[in-house]
């Protein structure tokens, strides 16, 4: 877990299994003055105390999920089952057209956006989405 030394009001949970990409996301948020908590999979994410967390940025394709569902989708479903209502931005190198046959129900839940990490405007899109979520 990683927090900035001062406790800004805005905190984001980052869920990414790749340590290089996890540090990269931390760096992007840090440059924007947003505090973060870093975890490596959906299980660690679901164990978090969400008080004071304003949003989640999660990889869809978390490698530890197994089965047919991606870890990011399992995390979204787990949060919904626990009635934790928090805006989620999902990211992936290959954004799904249809997730488990239920893209609509996932999108209609608390998923604010699904972003393509390979898009040249990824950073701009991520920051725009985060600012929309964090500023209400």
C-alpha positions in Angstrom: 0.0 0.0 0.0 1.3 3.4 -0.9 0.0 6.8 0.3 1.3 10.3 -0.4 2.8 11.9 2.7 0.1 14.5 3.1 -3.5 13.3 3.0 -5.3 15.1 0.2 -9.0 14.8 0.1 -9.0 12.8 -3.1 -7.8 9.2 -2.9 -7.9 6.5 -5.6 -7.5 2.8 -5.3 -5.3 1.5 -8.2 -5.6 -2.2 -9.0 -3.0 -3.5 -11.4 -1.1 -6.8 -11.4 1.8 -5.6 -13.5 4.3 -3.8 -11.1 5.7 -1.6 -13.9 2.2 -0.4 -14.9 1.2 -0.1 -11.3 4.1 2.3 -10.7 3.3 4.2 -13.9 -0.3 4.7 -12.8 0.9 5.9 -9.4 3.2 8.4 -11.1 0.4 9.8 -13.2 -1.8 10.3 -10.2 1.0 11.6 -8.1 1.7 14.3 -10.7 -1.9 15.3 -10.5 -1.7 15.6 -6.7 -4.0 12.6 -6.2 -3.2 10.2 -3.4 -3.4 6.5 -4.1 -3.5 3.0 -2.6 -1.8 0.4 -4.8 -2.9 -3.2 -4.8 -2.1 -6.0 -7.3 -5.4 -8.0 -7.7 -9.1 -8.0 -7.2 -8.9 -9.9 -3.9 -6.6 -7.3 -2.3 -9.0 -4.6 -3.7 -12.0 -6.2 -2.1 -10.2 -6.4 1.3 -9.7 -2.6 1.4 -11.5 -0.2 3.7 -13.2 2.1 1.1 -13.9 4.9 3.6 -12.0 7.9 2.2 -11.5 6.3 -1.3 -13.1 8.4 -4.0 -12.6 6.2 -7.0 -11.1 3.0 -8.3 -8.8 2.6 -11.4 -8.5 -1.1 -12.2 -7.0 -3.2 -15.0 -9.7 -5.4 -16.5 -7.2 -8.3 -17.2 -5.9 -9.1 -13.7 -3.9 -12.3 -14.1 -4.8 -13.9 -10.9 -8.5 -14.1 -11.6 -8.6 -17.4 -13.5 -11.7 -18.8 -15.1 -13.6 -17.0 -17.9 -14.1 -13.7 -16.1 -11.4 -11.0 -16.0 -10.3 -9.9 -12.5 -11.4 -6.3 -13.0 -14.9 -7.5 -13.8 -14.9 -9.9 -10.8 -13.9 -6.9 -8.6 -16.8 -4.8 -10.0 -19.2 -7.6 -9.2 -17.6 -8.1 -5.7 -18.1 -4.4 -4.9 -21.7 -4.5 -6.1 -22.4 -7.6 -4.0 -20.9 -5.8 -0.9 -23.0 -2.7 -1.8 -19.9 -0.6 -2.1 -20.9 2.2 -4.5 -17.8 3.9 -5.9 -16.9 5.1 -9.4 -14.7 2.7 -11.3 -12.5 3.3 -14.3 -11.5 0.1 -16.0 -8.4 0.0 -18.2 -7.0 -2.6 -20.6 -4.8 -3.1 -23.6 -7.8 -4.8 -25.2 -11.0 -3.2 -24.0 -13.9 -5.7 -24.2 -16.7 -5.3 -26.7 -18.8 -7.7 -24.6 -17.8 -8.8 -21.1 -19.2 -12.2 -20.2 -22.2 -11.5 -22.4 -23.2 -8.7 -19.9 -21.3 -5.6 -21.0 -24.5 -3.6 -20.6 -25.0 -4.6 -17.0 -21.4 -4.0 -16.1 -21.5 -0.6 -17.7 -24.8 0.3 -16.1 -23.3 -0.5 -12.6 -20.7 1.8 -11.1 -18.2 1.6 -14.0 -17.7 5.1 -15.1 -15.5 4.3 -18.2 -13.5 1.6 -19.9 -10.3 3.0 -21.3 -7.8 1.5 -23.8 -4.3 1.8 -22.4 -2.9 1.7 -26.0 -4.8 4.7 -27.1 -2.4 7.6 -27.6 -4.8 9.8 -25.6 -4.9 7.3 -22.6 -3.3 9.7 -20.1 -5.6 12.6 -21.1 -8.7 10.4 -21.1 -7.8 8.9 -17.7 -7.2 12.3 -16.1 -10.4 13.7 -17.7 -12.4 10.8 -16.3 -10.8 11.0 -12.9 -11.4 14.7 -12.6 -15.1 14.2 -13.6 -15.5 11.6 -11.0 -13.5 13.4 -8.3 -15.1 16.8 -8.8 -18.6 15.3 -9.0 
